[in-house]
């Protein structure tokens, strides 16, 4: 990991009572001495509060570890066991999940030797099999439809939530812990400031969801289906 620092400033009417942070958060500094933080251990979301109520921090500085990953280490992780908490939370699936979802996941990964290779095969499955990215003409599941099953076998059309949710469920169905992650892309680069820092503009169009899979010895690794 490489330790980095980021200064976050919210302007105008923006109101988000939680922290935006990349990597593994180590420390938060804010000029608001009365602010408190609450972390949801399952989702990793850190809420910001004041006097027990949701509160938006307009400025804070983050110190975080930014990880890089060794593909060799990821391929060797199969001999290591998952932490109990990871297995408990990140292999959960609904009992109502159609059997053909797991069957498809096993077909897609049949020639893969390691968990990392299986994750890469599922990640690339969508681009190789006629799936279409669309943010407008997307089917809404009916009362008896499964969201992932409908996308995988019936519509093959959707946006980031469809692709990422499907990959998470496929990974879990074959025993690889995975989680669904929501955030923003890096936005649009605007300029280099006098101090050498880069300024990016991040708007609602940069909202995005992706996948992280867990590998013992390396931790959570991002994937982009």
C-alpha positions in Angstrom: 0.0 0.0 0.0 1.0 3.6 -0.5 -0.2 6.2 2.0 -2.0 9.2 0.4 -3.9 12.2 1.5 -7.1 13.8 0.1 -8.9 17.0 0.9 -12.6 16.9 0.5 -14.8 20.0 0.1 -18.5 20.1 -0.6 -19.8 23.3 -2.2 -23.2 24.9 -2.8 -26.3 22.9 -1.7 -24.6 19.5 -1.7 -25.6 17.5 1.4 -24.1 14.0 2.0 -24.1 12.9 5.7 -21.3 10.4 5.0 -17.6 10.3 4.0 -16.3 9.9 0.5 -13.1 7.9 0.7 -10.9 5.7 -1.6 -8.7 2.8 -0.5 -8.4 1.8 3.2 -9.2 4.8 5.4 -6.7 5.5 8.2 -7.6 8.9 9.6 -10.1 11.8 9.2 -9.4 15.3 10.3 -12.1 18.0 10.2 -12.3 21.5 11.6 -15.7 20.6 13.0 -14.7 19.4 16.5 -18.2 18.3 17.4 -18.6 15.9 14.5 -18.8 12.1 15.2 -18.5 9.1 12.9 -20.4 5.8 12.7 -19.2 3.0 10.5 -21.4 0.2 9.1 -19.0 -2.7 9.3 -20.8 -4.7 6.7 -21.0 -2.0 4.0 -18.0 0.1 5.0 -20.1 3.3 4.9 -19.1 5.9 7.4 -21.9 8.3 8.5 -21.2 11.7 9.8 -23.3 13.0 12.7 -23.6 15.9 15.2 -25.5 15.5 18.4 -26.7 12.1 17.3 -28.3 13.4 14.0 -27.1 13.1 10.4 -24.8 15.9 9.6 -22.9 16.9 6.4 -19.3 17.9 6.8 -18.4 20.6 4.3 -14.6 20.0 4.6 -12.4 17.2 5.8 -9.0 15.6 5.1 -8.5 11.9 4.6 -5.4 9.8 5.1 -5.7 6.4 3.4 -3.8 3.5 2.1 -4.0 3.0 -1.7 -3.4 -0.6 -2.5 -1.8 -2.3 -5.5 -2.1 -6.0 -6.1 0.2 -8.8 -7.1 -1.5 -11.1 -9.7 0.9 -13.9 -8.6 -0.3 -13.5 -5.0 -3.9 -13.4 -6.0 -3.5 -16.7 -7.9 -1.8 -18.3 -4.9 -4.6 -17.3 -2.5 -6.7 -20.4 -3.0 -4.7 -22.4 -0.4 -5.6 -19.8 2.3 -8.8 -19.7 4.3 -11.3 -16.9 4.4 -11.8 -14.9 7.7 -15.0 -16.1 9.4 -16.6 -12.6 9.1 -15.9 -12.5 5.4 -17.6 -15.9 4.9 -20.5 -14.9 7.1 -21.4 -11.7 5.2 -20.1 -12.0 1.7 -21.3 -15.4 0.6 -24.9 -14.8 1.4 -27.5 -15.5 -1.4 -31.3 -15.6 -1.3 -32.9 -19.0 -1.2 -35.1 -18.0 -4.1 -32.1 -17.5 -6.4 -32.8 -19.5 -9.6 -30.5 -22.5 -10.0 -29.5 -21.5 -13.5 -27.5 -18.6 -12.2 -25.0 -20.8 -10.4 -25.0 -23.2 -13.3 -24.1 -20.4 -15.6 -21.3 -19.2 -13.3 -19.8 -22.7 -13.2 -20.0 -23.0 -17.0 -18.3 -19.7 -17.4 -15.5 -20.6 -15.0 -15.1 -24.3 -16.0 -11.7 -23.9 -17.5 -10.3 -21.6 -14.8 -7.8 -22.9 -12.3 -7.8 -20.3 -9.5 -10.4 -18.1 -7.9 -8.7 -15.0 -9.5 -9.0 -16.6 -12.9 -12.6 -17.4 -12.3 -13.3 -13.8 -11.3 -11.6 -12.5 -14.4 -13.7 -14.9 -16.6 -16.9 -13.7 -15.0 -15.8 -10.1 -15.4 -15.2 -10.5 -19.1 -18.3 -12.7 -19.7 -20.7 -9.8 -20.4 -18.6 -8.2 -23.1 -18.2 -11.5 -24.9 -21.8 -12.5 -24.9 -23.9 -9.7 -26.4 -24.9 -7.8 -23.3 -25.8 -4.1 -23.9 -25.2 -1.1 -21.7 -28.3 1.0 -21.5 -29.5 3.5 -18.8 -33.0 4.2 -20.2 -34.6 1.1 -21.7 -34.1 -1.2 -18.8 -36.6 -3.8 -17.6 -38.1 -3.6 -14.1 -38.4 -7.0 -12.5 -42.0 -8.2 -11.8 -43.1 -9.6 -8.5 -41.9 -13.1 -9.4 -38.8 -12.1 -11.2 -35.2 -12.2 -9.9 -33.3 -9.1 -10.7 -30.0 -10.9 -11.7 -31.7 -13.8 -13.4 -33.8 -11.5 -15.6 -30.7 -9.6 -16.7 -28.6 -12.7 -17.3 -31.1 -14.8 -19.3 -33.9 -12.6 -20.6 -33.0 -8.9 -21.2 -29.2 -8.8 -21.4 -29.6 -5.0 -21.3 -28.9 -2.7 -18.3 -26.5 -0.3 -16.7 -23.8 -0.6 -14.1 -26.1 -1.9 -11.3 -27.2 -4.8 -13.5 -23.7 -5.8 -14.5 -22.1 -5.4 -11.0 -25.0 -7.1 -9.1 -24.9 -10.0 -11.5 -21.1 -10.5 -11.1 -21.4 -10.4 -7.3 -24.1 -13.0 -7.3 -22.2 -15.2 -9.8 -19.1 -15.1 -7.7 -20.9 -15.9 -4.4 -22.7 -18.8 -6.1 -19.3 -20.5 -6.7 -17.9 -19.7 -3.2 -15.9 -16.5 -3.9 -16.8 -13.8 -1.4 -17.8 -10.6 -3.2 -19.4 -7.3 -2.4 -21.3 -4.6 -4.4 -19.7 -1.2 -4.3 -21.3 2.2 -5.1 -19.5 5.4 -5.6 -18.1 7.7 -8.3 -15.6 7.5 -11.1 -12.7 10.0 -11.1 -14.8 12.6 -13.0 -13.6 14.9 -15.7 -10.1 16.4 -15.5 -10.2 20.2 -15.7 -6.8 21.7 -15.0 -3.5 21.5 -13.1 -3.4 24.0 -10.3 -0.4 26.2 -9.3 0.6 23.7 -6.6 0.7 20.8 -9.1 -2.5 19.2 -8.0 -5.1 18.1 -10.5 -8.7 19.4 -10.4 -11.5 17.0 -11.4 -15.2 17.8 -11.7 -17.4 15.0 -10.3 -21.1 15.2 -11.0 -24.1 12.8 -10.7 -23.2 11.4 -14.2 -20.1 9.9 -12.6 -22.1 7.8 -10.2 -21.1 4.2 -10.7 -21.2 0.7 -9.1 -18.6 -2.0 -9.4 -17.5 -5.3 -7.8 -14.9 -6.2 -5.2 -13.9 -9.8 -4.6 -12.0 -11.0 -1.5 -8.7 -12.9 -1.8 -6.9 -14.1 1.4 -3.6 -12.3 1.9 -4.6 -9.5 -0.5 -8.0 -8.3 0.7 -10.7 -6.7 -1.4 -9.8 -6.4 -5.1 -11.9 -4.3 -7.6 -13.4 -5.7 -10.8 -15.2 -3.8 -13.6 -17.7 -6.0 -15.4 
